[in-house]
């Protein structure tokens, strides 16, 4: 049996330390669980997309966990498609890779292939988006009968697979259609994501969609109205036993309930037009 823990949206920085108090309790909780692998589903940093020191700081913190860590980037780590101030691009991806490793990867367990995807590339029309999709096809083709589980930062959808564009919150419809076709055709067992700072676990057409909670902060209804899930702070544990798996969302009581609404203009001040 192999044990994996998903953490997400830590939003850590050596200078903007608004959420730093939650790192210690998270690390202690992880140490007690002794996972075989930790997967971080993005927004590792407060602003690694522009601040190299955020990347160095987070690399050092991840190295203290005592377990292998594989991470995938969030929008605050590498930017996002067509963002006016922080577009995902080669320079930001190179910084991520230099500090935190590959931005998309595959990790094999007995009976399973776990695939980490850089969702910030989807819809970007960058050469790296095409490279990732070709790589994904190869990883699926060469899985040799292993079941598939995906990890990414942005969820593929919020309410339903055929919904319209949800903007900031999820993968755009055009790339989503192709990804969902792959999910269906290859019977992907689960798609785990972060980004929403909400915990949720539901199934569509035989695939489980798991929204991993943040361990950094939660988001109030004014910034995120009417969204499913709960404002849990915590992590998700996975156990893999042969071709079976189990997943459980955990609330970590030692984490402080911090609201981004209270400090958003300090952490992410509005940019001049």
PAZAPA-4460 file (N, C-alpha, C; in steps of 0.05 Angstrom, whole numbers, plus 32768, in hexadecimal, padded with zeros to 4 digits):
% residues 273
    n_x    n_y    n_z   ca_x   ca_y   ca_z    c_x    c_y    c_z   seq   type   mol
   8011   7FE8   8000   8000   8000   8000   8012   8019   8000     1      X     A
   800B   802C   7FEF   801A   8045   7FED   8009   805C   7FF6     2      X     A
   8015   806F   8004   8006   8085   800F   8010   809F   8003     3      X     A
   7FFE   80AF   7FF9   8004   80C9   7FED   7FF3   80DE   7FFB     4      X     A
   7FFE   80F6   7FFF   7FEF   810C   800A   7FF1   8123   7FF7     5      X     A
   7FDA   812F   7FF1   7FD8   8147   7FE1   7FD5   815F   7FF3     6      X     A
   7FE8   8172   7FF0   7FE5   818C   7FFD   7FE2   81A1   7FE7     7      X     A
   7FD8   81B9   7FEE   7FD3   81CC   7FD9   7FD2   81E9   7FE4     8      X     A
   7FD8   81FC   7FD2   7FD3   8218   7FD8   7FDE   8221   7FF3     9      X     A
   7FF8   821C   7FF6   8005   8225   800F   800A   8243   800F    10      X     A
   8010   824F   7FF8   8014   826C   7FF5   8029   8276   8009    11      X     A
   8041   826D   8006   8057   8273   8019   806B   8286   800C    12      X     A
   8077   8297   801D   808B   82AB   8014   809C   82B3   802C    13      X     A
   80B5   82B9   8028   80C5   82C2   803F   80BF   82DF   8047    14      X     A
   80B1   82EE   8036   80AB   830A   803C   808E   830F   8042    15      X     A
   807C   8303   8032   805F   8305   8038   8058   82EC   8048    16      X     A
   8059   82EE   8062   8056   82D7   8074   803A   82D4   8080    17      X     A
   8026   82DD   8071   800B   82DD   807B   8001   82C1   8081    18      X     A
   800B   82AD   8073   8000   8292   8077   8016   827F   8081    19      X     A
   802C   828A   808A   8043   8279   8092   803D   8269   80AB    20      X     A
   802B   8273   80BC   8026   8264   80D5   8019   8249   80D0    21      X     A
   800E   8245   80B8   8001   822B   80B3   8014   8216   80A7    22      X     A
   802D   821E   80A1   803F   820A   8096   8048   81F6   80AC    23      X     A
   804F   8200   80C3   8058   81EE   80D9   8043   81D8   80E0    24      X     A
   802A   81E0   80E5   8016   81CB   80EB   8012   81B8   80D3    25      X     A
   8013   81C1   80BB   8011   81AF   80A4   8028   819C   80A3    26      X     A
   8041   81A6   80A7   8058   8194   80A7   8057   8180   80BD    27      X     A
   804D   8187   80D4   804B   8174   80EA   8036   815F   80E4    28      X     A
   8020   8167   80D8   800B   8154   80D1   8016   8140   80BC    29      X     A
   8025   814A   80A9   8031   8138   8095   8045   8125   80A1    30      X     A
   8055   812F   80B3   8069   811E   80C0   805C   8107   80CF    31      X     A
   8045   810C   80DB   8037   80F7   80EA   802B   80E2   80D8    32      X     A
   8025   80E9   80BF   8019   80D6   80AC   802E   80C6   809D    33      X     A
   8047   80CF   809C   805D   80C2   808E   8055   80B9   8072    34      X     A
   804D   80CB   8060   8045   80C2   8045   805D   80B9   8035    35      X     A
   8058   80A9   8021   806D   80A1   800E   8073   80B7   7FFA    36      X     A
   805F   80C8   7FF5   8062   80DE   7FE2   8050   80F5   7FEA    37      X     A
   8059   810D   7FE7   8048   8125   7FEA   8046   8132   7FCF    38      X     A
   802D   8138   7FC7   8028   8147   7FAE   801D   8162   7FB5    39      X     A
   802A   8177   7FAC   8021   8193   7FB1   8013   819C   7F97    40      X     A
   7FF9   81A3   7F99   7FEA   81AA   7F81   7FE9   81C8   7F7C    41      X     A
   7FFF   81D6   7F82   8003   81F0   7F78   7FFC   8208   7F8A    42      X     A
   8004   8220   7F80   8005   8238   7F90   8015   8231   7FAA    43      X     A
   802D   8226   7FA4   8040   8221   7FBA   8048   823C   7FC6    44      X     A
   804C   8250   7FB5   8057   826A   7FBC   8041   827F   7FBE    45      X     A
   8048   8295   7FCA   8037   82AD   7FC9   8039   82B9   7FAD    46      X     A
   8052   82BC   7FA3   8056   82CA   7F89   806F   82C0   7F7B    47      X     A
   8072   82A6   7F7A   808A   829C   7F6C   808B   82A3   7F4F    48      X     A
   8074   82A9   7F43   8074   82B1   7F27   8085   82CA   7F22    49      X     A
   8089   82DB   7F36   8099   82F3   7F33   80B0   82F5   7F47    50      X     A
   80AF   82E6   7F5D   80C2   82E9   7F73   80D2   82CF   7F76    51      X     A
   80EB   82D0   7F6D   80FB   82B8   7F6E   8100   82AE   7F8A    52      X     A
   8101   82C1   7F9D   8107   82B9   7FB9   80F0   82A9   7FC4    53      X     A
   80D8   82AD   7FBB   80C1   829D   7FC4   80C6   827F   7FBC    54      X     A
   80D0   827B   7FA4   80D6   8260   7F9A   80EC   8253   7FAC    55      X     A
   8101   8261   7FB1   8117   8256   7FC1   810D   824F   7FDD    56      X     A
   80FD   8261   7FE9   80F3   825D   8004   80E1   8244   8005    57      X     A
   80D0   8240   7FF1   80BE   8229   7FF1   80CD   820F   7FEC    58      X     A
   80E1   8210   7FDB   80F1   81F8   7FD6   80FD   81EE   7FF0    59      X     A
   8108   8201   8000   8115   81FA   8019   8100   81EE   802C    60      X     A
   80E8   81F9   802D   80D3   81EF   803F   80CB   81D3   8037    61      X     A
   80C6   81CE   801D   80BE   81B4   8014   80D3   819F   801A    62      X     A
   80EC   81A7   8019   8102   8194   801F   8103   818B   803C    63      X     A
   80F4   8198   804D   80F4   8190   806A   80DF   817B   8070    64      X     A
   80CF   8174   805C   80B7   8163   8062   80BE   8146   8068    65      X     A
   80D6   813D   8060   80DE   8121   8066   80D1   810C   8054    66      X     A
   80C5   8115   803E   80B9   8103   802B   80BD   810E   800F    67      X     A
   80BE   80FE   7FFA   80C0   8109   7FDF   80A8   811B   7FD9    68      X     A
   80AE   8131   7FCC   8099   8145   7FC5   8099   8149   7FA7    69      X     A
   8082   8147   7F9A   807E   814F   7F7E   806A   8165   7F7E    70      X     A
   8070   817B   7F6F   805F   8192   7F6F   8057   8199   7F52    71      X     A
   8040   81A5   7F50   8037   81B0   7F36   8030   81CD   7F3B    72      X     A
   8035   81DE   7F27   8032   81FB   7F2C   8016   8205   7F2B    73      X     A
   8011   821A   7F3B   7FF8   8229   7F3A   7FFD   8244   7F2D    74      X     A
   7FE8   8254   7F2B   7FEA   826E   7F1E   7FFD   8281   7F2C    75      X     A
   7FFE   827F   7F47   8010   8291   7F55   802E   8288   7F54    76      X     A
   8032   8270   7F49   804D   8265   7F46   8059   826B   7F2A    77      X     A
   8048   8269   7F15   8053   826C   7EFA   8042   827E   7EE8    78      X     A
   802D   828B   7EF3   801C   829C   7EE3   8006   828B   7ED6    79      X     A
   7FF6   8298   7EC5   7FE0   828A   7EB8   7FDD   8294   7E9C    80      X     A
   7FCE   8285   7E8C   7FCC   828A   7E6F   7FC0   82A6   7E6B    81      X     A
   7FCE   82B6   7E5B   7FC5   82D0   7E52   7FC0   82E4   7E69    82      X     A
   7FCC   82DF   7E80   7FC9   82F3   7E96   7FD7   830D   7E8E    83      X     A
   7FCB   8324   7E93   7FD8   833D   7E89   7FF2   8344   7E98    84      X     A
   7FF6   833A   7EB0   800E   8340   7EBF   8020   8328   7EC4    85      X     A
   8014   8310   7EC6   8024   82F8   7ECC   801C   82E1   7EB9    86      X     A
   8022   82E4   7E9F   801C   82CE   7E8D   802F   82B7   7E91    87      X     A
   8025   829E   7E90   8036   8287   7E91   8048   8288   7E78    88      X     A
   8063   8285   7E7D   8075   8287   7E66   808E   8277   7E6D    89      X     A
   80A1   8276   7E5A   80B9   8265   7E5D   80C9   826E   7E75    90      X     A
   80CC   8287   7E7A   80DC   8291   7E91   80D1   8288   7EAB    91      X     A
   80B7   828B   7EAF   80AA   8283   7EC8   80AB   8264   7ECB    92      X     A
   80A7   8255   7EB6   80A9   8238   7EB7   80C6   8230   7EBE    93      X     A
   80D9   823E   7EB3   80F5   8237   7EB9   80FC   823B   7ED6    94      X     A
   80F1   8251   7EE1   80F5   8256   7EFE   80E9   8240   7F0F    95      X     A
   80D1   8238   7F08   80C4   8222   7F17   80D5   8209   7F16    96      X     A
   80DE   8202   7EFD   80ED   81E9   7EFA   8108   81EA   7F08    97      X     A
   8114   8201   7F09   812D   8205   7F16   812B   8200   7F34    98      X     A
   8115   8209   7F40   8112   8208   7F5D   8101   81F0   7F66    99      X     A
   80EC   81E9   7F58   80D9   81D5   7F62   80D6   81BC   7F51   100      X     A
   80E4   81BB   7F3B   80E3   81A3   7F2B   80D1   81A5   7F13   101      X     A
   80CC   818F   7F06   80BC   818F   7EED   809F   8199   7EF4   102      X     A
   8094   81A7   7EE0   8079   81B2   7EE5   8063   819E   7EDC   103      X     A
   806B   8189   7ECE   8059   8172   7ECA   8069   8158   7ECB   104      X     A
   805E   8143   7ED7   806E   812C   7EDE   805C   8113   7EE0   105      X     A
   8068   80FC   7EE0   805A   80E3   7EE5   8069   80D3   7EFB   106      X     A
   805A   80C6   7F0C   8065   80B7   7F22   8056   809D   7F24   107      X     A
   8065   8087   7F22   8059   806D   7F22   8059   8060   7F3E   108      X     A
   8042   8055   7F46   803F   8044   7F5D   8036   8028   7F53   109      X     A
   8036   8015   7F64   802D   7FFA   7F5B   800F   7FFC   7F52   110      X     A
   800B   7FF7   7F39   7FEF   7FF7   7F2E   7FE5   8013   7F26   111      X     A
   7FF6   8028   7F29   7FEC   8043   7F25   8001   8054   7F17   112      X     A
   7FF8   8067   7F07   8009   807C   7EFD   7FFB   8097   7F05   113      X     A
   8009   80A6   7F16   8000   80C0   7F1E   800C   80D5   7F0B   114      X     A
   7FFC   80E7   7F01   8005   80FA   7EED   7FFF   8116   7EF8   115      X     A
   8014   8126   7EFA   8012   8142   7F02   8012   8154   7EE9   116      X     A
   7FFF   8165   7EE7   7FFB   8176   7ECF   7FFE   8194   7ED6   117      X     A
   800A   81A3   7EC5   800C   81C0   7EC8   7FF3   81CD   7EBB   118      X     A
   7FDE   81D1   7ECC   7FC5   81DB   7EC1   7FC7   81F8   7EB9   119      X     A
   7FDC   8206   7EC1   7FDF   8222   7EB9   7FE6   8225   7E9C   120      X     A
   7FEF   820F   7E8F   7FF4   8210   7E72   7FDB   820D   7E61   121      X     A
   7FC6   8201   7E6D   7FAE   81FB   7E5C   7FA1   8214   7E53   122      X     A
   7F9E   8216   7E39   7F92   822E   7E2D   7FA6   8244   7E27   123      X     A
   7FC0   823F   7E2C   7FD4   8254   7E29   7FDE   8257   7E0C   124      X     A
   7FDB   8242   7DFC   7FE5   8241   7DE1   8004   8243   7DE0   125      X     A
   8011   823E   7DF6   802E   823E   7DF7   8038   8223   7DED   126      X     A
   8051   8223   7DE2   805C   820A   7DD9   805D   81F5   7DEF   127      X     A
   8060   81FD   7E08   8061   81EB   7E1E   8047   81DD   7E23   128      X     A
   8031   81EA   7E1C   8016   81DD   7E1E   8015   81C5   7E0B   129      X     A
   801E   81C9   7DF2   801E   81B3   7DDF   8031   819C   7DE8   130      X     A
   8049   81A4   7DF3   805B   8190   7DFC   8050   817F   7E13   131      X     A
   8042   818D   7E25   8036   817E   7E3C   8020   816B   7E32   132      X     A
   8010   8173   7E1F   7FFA   8162   7E15   8006   8149   7E06   133      X     A
   801B   814D   7DF7   8028   8137   7DEA   8034   8124   7DFE   134      X     A
   8041   812F   7E13   804C   8120   7E29   8036   8110   7E37   135      X     A
   801F   811D   7E3C   8009   810F   7E4A   7FFF   80F7   7E39   136      X     A
   7FFD   80FA   7E1F   7FF5   80E4   7E0F   8009   80CC   7E12   137      X     A
   8023   80D2   7E13   8037   80BD   7E16   8034   80AF   7E31   138      X     A
   8030   80BF   7E46   802E   80B4   7E61   8016   80A1   7E63   139      X     A
   8001   80A9   7E57   7FE9   8098   7E57   7FEE   807E   7E47   140      X     A
   7FF9   8082   7E2F   7FFE   806B   7E1D   8011   8057   7E2A   141      X     A
   8024   8061   7E39   8039   8050   7E45   8034   8048   7E62   142      X     A
   801B   804B   7E6B   8014   8045   7E87   8015   8027   7E8C   143      X     A
   8014   8017   7E78   8018   7FFA   7E7B   8003   7FEE   7E8E   144      X     A
   7FEA   7FF6   7E8A   7FD4   7FEB   7E9A   7FD0   7FF7   7EB5   145      X     A
   7FE1   800A   7EBD   7FDD   8017   7ED7   7FC4   8029   7ED6   146      X     A
   7FB6   802C   7EEC   7FA0   803F   7EEE   7FAC   805B   7EF0   147      X     A
   7F9C   806F   7EE8   7FA6   808A   7EE6   7F99   809C   7EFB   148      X     A
   7FA8   80AD   7F07   7F9E   80C3   7F18   7FAD   80DD   7F11   149      X     A
   7F9E   80F3   7F0E   7FAA   810C   7F06   7FA9   8120   7F1D   150      X     A
   7FBE   8130   7F1E   7FC0   8147   7F31   7FC5   8160   7F20   151      X     A
   7FB6   8175   7F26   7FBB   818F   7F19   7FB2   81A5   7F2C   152      X     A
   7FB9   81BE   7F25   7FB2   81D4   7F37   7F95   81DD   7F33   153      X     A
   7F8E   81E7   7F1B   7F73   81EF   7F16   7F62   81D6   7F10   154      X     A
   7F49   81D5   7F1B   7F37   81BF   7F14   7F2F   81C1   7EF7   155      X     A
   7F27   81AA   7EEC   7F1E   81AA   7ED0   7F04   81B9   7ECD   156      X     A
   7EF3   81B8   7EE1   7ED9   81C6   7EE0   7ED0   81CA   7EFD   157      X     A
   7EBB   81DB   7F00   7EB1   81E2   7F1A   7E96   81D4   7F20   158      X     A
   7E83   81D7   7F0E   7E68   81CC   7F12   7E62   81B4   7F01   159      X     A
   7E6A   81B5   7EE7   7E64   819F   7ED5   7E79   819F   7EBF   160      X     A
   7E7F   8187   7EB4   7E93   8185   7E9F   7E8E   8196   7E86   161      X     A
   7E74   819C   7E80   7E6E   81AB   7E68   7E68   81C8   7E6D   162      X     A
   7E6F   81D2   7E85   7E69   81EE   7E8B   7E7A   8201   7E7A   163      X     A
   7E72   821A   7E7A   7E80   822F   7E6B   7E9A   8237   7E7A   164      X     A
   7EA5   824C   7E70   7EBE   8256   7E7B   7EBA   8262   7E97   165      X     A
   7EC8   8257   7EAB   7EC7   8261   7EC6   7EDF   8274   7ECC   166      X     A
   7EEC   827D   7EB8   7F02   8290   7EBC   7F18   8286   7ECD   167      X     A
   7F1D   8296   7EE2   7F34   8291   7EF4   7F33   8275   7F01   168      X     A
   7F1B   826A   7F05   7F18   8254   7F17   7F1E   8238   7F0C   169      X     A
   7F1D   8235   7EF1   7F21   8219   7EE7   7F2D   821A   7ECB   170      X     A
   7F33   8202   7EC1   7F3E   81FF   7EA6   7F2A   8209   7E91   171      X     A
   7F32   8218   7E7D   7F1F   8222   7E69   7F13   820C   7E59   172      X     A
   7EFB   8211   7E4E   7EEC   81FC   7E3F   7EFC   81EF   7E29   173      X     A
   7F0B   81FE   7E19   7F18   81F2   7E02   7F2C   81DC   7E0A   174      X     A
   7F40   81E2   7E1A   7F51   81CC   7E22   7F43   81B7   7E34   175      X     A
   7F2F   81C0   7E43   7F21   81AD   7E55   7F14   8196   7E46   176      X     A
   7F09   819D   7E2E   7EFB   8188   7E1F   7F0E   8171   7E18   177      X     A
   7F26   8178   7E10   7F39   8163   7E09   7F42   8153   7E21   178      X     A
   7F46   8161   7E38   7F4E   8153   7E50   7F39   8140   7E5A   179      X     A
   7F20   8149   7E59   7F0A   8138   7E62   7F06   8120   7E50   180      X     A
   7F0C   8124   7E37   7F0B   810D   7E24   7F20   80F8   7E2D   181      X     A
   7F37   8101   7E34   7F4C   80EF   7E3E   7F43   80E1   7E58   182      X     A
   7F38   80F1   7E6A   7F2E   80E5   7E83   7F1B   80CF   7E7E   183      X     A
   7F08   80D4   7E6C   7EF3   80C0   7E66   7EFF   80A8   7E58   184      X     A
   7F0F   80AD   7E43   7F19   8097   7E32   7F2B   8084   7E42   185      X     A
   7F3A   808F   7E54   7F4E   807F   7E62   7F46   8079   7E7F   186      X     A
   7F2D   807F   7E86   7F21   8078   7EA0   7F33   8082   7EB7   187      X     A
   7F3B   809C   7EB5   7F4B   80A7   7ECB   7F3B   80A5   7EE5   188      X     A
   7F48   809A   7EFA   7F3A   8094   7F12   7F33   80AD   7F22   189      X     A
   7F45   80C0   7F23   7F40   80D9   7F32   7F4F   80F0   7F25   190      X     A
   7F44   8108   7F29   7F51   8121   7F21   7F51   8132   7F3A   191      X     A
   7F69   8137   7F45   7F6C   8146   7F5E   7F77   8162   7F57   192      X     A
   7F6C   8176   7F63   7F75   8192   7F5E   7F75   81A2   7F77   193      X     A
   7F7F   81BB   7F74   7F7F   81CE   7F8B   7F71   81E7   7F82   194      X     A
   7F7F   81FE   7F87   7F77   8218   7F7C   7F5F   8225   7F88   195      X     A
   7F4A   8216   7F8E   7F31   8222   7F97   7F30   8228   7FB5   196      X     A
   7F43   821D   7FC4   7F43   8220   7FE1   7F29   8216   7FED   197      X     A
   7F1F   8201   7FE0   7F07   81F3   7FEA   7F0B   81D5   7FE8   198      X     A
   7EFE   81C6   7FFA   7F00   81A9   7FFB   7EE6   819D   7FEF   199      X     A
   7EEA   818B   7FDD   7ED2   817F   7FD0   7EDB   8164   7FC4   200      X     A
   7EC8   8151   7FC3   7ECE   8136   7FB9   7EB4   812C   7FAC   201      X     A
   7EB4   8129   7F91   7E9C   8120   7F83   7EA5   8110   7F6B   202      X     A
   7E91   8102   7F5F   7E97   80F1   7F48   7E86   80F9   7F30   203      X     A
   7E91   80F7   7F19   7E83   80FB   7F00   7E8C   80E5   7EEC   204      X     A
   7E79   80D5   7EE3   7E7E   80C0   7ED0   7E95   80AE   7ED8   205      X     A
   7E95   80A7   7EF2   7EA8   8094   7EFC   7EC3   809E   7F04   206      X     A
   7EC8   80B8   7F00   7EE1   80C5   7F08   7EDC   80D6   7F21   207      X     A
   7EED   80D3   7F35   7EEB   80E5   7F4D   7EFA   80FF   7F48   208      X     A
   7EED   8115   7F4F   7EFA   812F   7F4D   7EFD   8139   7F6A   209      X     A
   7F16   813D   7F72   7F1D   8144   7F8D   7F29   8160   7F8E   210      X     A
   7F1C   8172   7F9C   7F28   818C   7FA0   7F37   818C   7FBA   211      X     A
   7F51   818D   7FB9   7F61   818D   7FD1   7F60   81A9   7FDE   212      X     A
   7F5C   81A9   7FF8   7F5A   81C3   8006   7F75   81D0   8008   213      X     A
   7F75   81EA   800C   7F8D   81F8   8012   7F96   81F3   802F   214      X     A
   7FAF   81F5   8034   7FB8   81F6   8050   7FC0   8213   8058   215      X     A
   7FBD   8226   8045   7FC5   8241   804B   7FAF   8253   8054   216      X     A
   7F99   8255   8044   7F83   8267   804C   7F6A   825E   803E   217      X     A
   7F54   8269   8046   7F3A   8265   8039   7F30   827F   802D   218      X     A
   7F1C   827C   801C   7F12   8293   800C   7EF4   8297   8014   219      X     A
   7EED   82B0   8019   7ED2   82B7   8020   7EBF   82B8   8009   220      X     A
   7EA5   82B8   800F   7E91   82B7   7FF9   7E90   82CF   7FE7   221      X     A
   7E9A   82E6   7FF0   7E9A   82FD   7FDF   7EAD   82FA   7FC7   222      X     A
   7EC3   82EC   7FCC   7ED7   82E8   7FB7   7ED1   82CE   7FA8   223      X     A
   7EC1   82BC   7FB4   7EBD   82A2   7FA8   7E9F   829A   7FAD   224      X     A
   7E8D   82A7   7FA0   7E70   82A3   7FA7   7E66   8288   7F9C   225      X     A
   7E55   827B   7FAC   7E45   8265   7FA3   7E54   824C   7F99   226      X     A
   7E6B   8246   7FA4   7E7B   8230   7F9A   7E77   8218   7FAC   227      X     A
   7E77   8200   7FA0   7E74   81E7   7FB0   7E8C   81E3   7FC2   228      X     A
   7E8A   81CF   7FD3   7EA0   81C8   7FE5   7E9F   81D7   7FFF   229      X     A
   7EB3   81D3   800F   7EB5   81DF   8029   7ECF   81EE   802D   230      X     A
   7ECF   8201   8040   7EE6   8211   8045   7EF9   8203   8059   231      X     A
   7EFE   81EA   8054   7F10   81DA   8065   7F2D   81E2   8060   232      X     A
   7F3D   81E3   8075   7F5A   81E5   8072   7F66   81CA   8078   233      X     A
   7F75   81BF   8066   7F80   81A4   806B   7F8F   8199   8054   234      X     A
   7F8B   817F   804F   7F9A   8170   803B   7F89   8158   8033   235      X     A
   7F93   8149   801F   7F85   8131   8016   7F98   8119   8017   236      X     A
   7F8F   8103   8023   7FA0   80EB   8023   7F95   80D7   800F   237      X     A
   7FA8   80C9   8003   7FA1   80B4   7FEF   7FB0   809A   7FF7   238      X     A
   7FA3   8084   7FF5   7FB0   806A   7FF8   7FAB   805A   7FDF   239      X     A
   7FC0   804D   7FD5   7FBF   803D   7FBD   7FC7   8021   7FC4   240      X     A
   7FB5   800E   7FBF   7FB9   7FF2   7FC6   7FB2   7FE1   7FAD   241      X     A
   7FC6   7FD8   7F9F   7FC1   7FCC   7F85   7FB4   7FDF   7F72   242      X     A
   7F9D   7FD8   7F67   7F8E   7FEA   7F55   7F79   7FFA   7F63   243      X     A
   7F77   7FF7   7F7D   7F63   8006   7F8D   7F70   801F   7F99   244      X     A
   7F5F   8033   7F9E   7F68   804A   7FAC   7F52   8055   7FBE   245      X     A
   7F5B   8064   7FD2   7F48   8072   7FE4   7F53   808E   7FE7   246      X     A
   7F41   80A1   7FEA   7F49   80BD   7FEE   7F38   80C9   8003   247      X     A
   7F44   80D9   8015   7F35   80E6   802B   7F3F   8102   802F   248      X     A
   7F2C   8115   8030   7F33   8131   8036   7F35   8134   8054   249      X     A
   7F4A   8140   805E   7F4E   8143   807A   7F4E   8161   8082   250      X     A
   7F3F   8168   8095   7F41   8182   80A2   7F58   8180   80B7   251      X     A
   7F6A   8193   80B7   7F80   8193   80CA   7F7A   81A8   80DF   252      X     A
   7F71   81A0   80F7   7F67   81B4   810A   7F7C   81C8   8113   253      X     A
   7F96   81C1   8111   7FAB   81D3   811A   7FAF   81EB   8107   254      X     A
   7FA4   81E9   80F0   7FA8   8200   80DD   7F95   8217   80E5   255      X     A
   7FA0   822F   80E3   7F90   8247   80EA   7F7E   824E   80D2   256      X     A
   7F65   8255   80D8   7F53   825D   80C3   7F59   827A   80BB   257      X     A
   7F69   827D   80A7   7F71   8297   809D   7F61   829D   8083   258      X     A
   7F57   82B5   8081   7F46   82BD   806A   7F56   82D0   8058   259      X     A
   7F58   82C9   803F   7F66   82DA   802C   7F58   82F5   802A   260      X     A
   7F3E   82F5   802E   7F2E   830E   802C   7F39   8324   803E   261      X     A
   7F44   831C   8055   7F4D   8330   8068   7F68   833D   8060   262      X     A
   7F77   8330   804F   7F92   8339   8049   7F98   833A   802B   263      X     A
   7F84   8337   801B   7F8A   8334   7FFE   7F98   834B   7FF2   264      X     A
   7F93   8364   7FFC   7FA0   837B   7FF0   7FBD   837E   7FF9   265      X     A
   7FC4   8370   800F   7FE0   836F   8017   7FEF   8359   8008   266      X     A
   7FE3   8342   8006   7FF0   832B   7FF9   7FF1   832E   7FDB   267      X     A
   7FDA   8335   7FCF   7FD7   8338   7FB3   7FCB   8353   7FAC   268      X     A
   7FDB   8368   7FAF   7FD1   8383   7FAA   7FC9   8387   7F8D   269      X     A
   7FB3   8396   7F88   7FAB   839A   7F6C   7FC1   83A9   7F5C   270      X     A
   7FC4   83A1   7F43   7FD8   83AD   7F32   7FCC   83C5   7F23   271      X     A
   7FDD   83D8   7F1D   7FD3   83EF   7F0D   7FCD   83E5   7EF1   272      X     A
   7FB9   83F1   7EE5   7FB1   83E9   7ECA   7FC8   83F0   7EB7   273      X     A
***
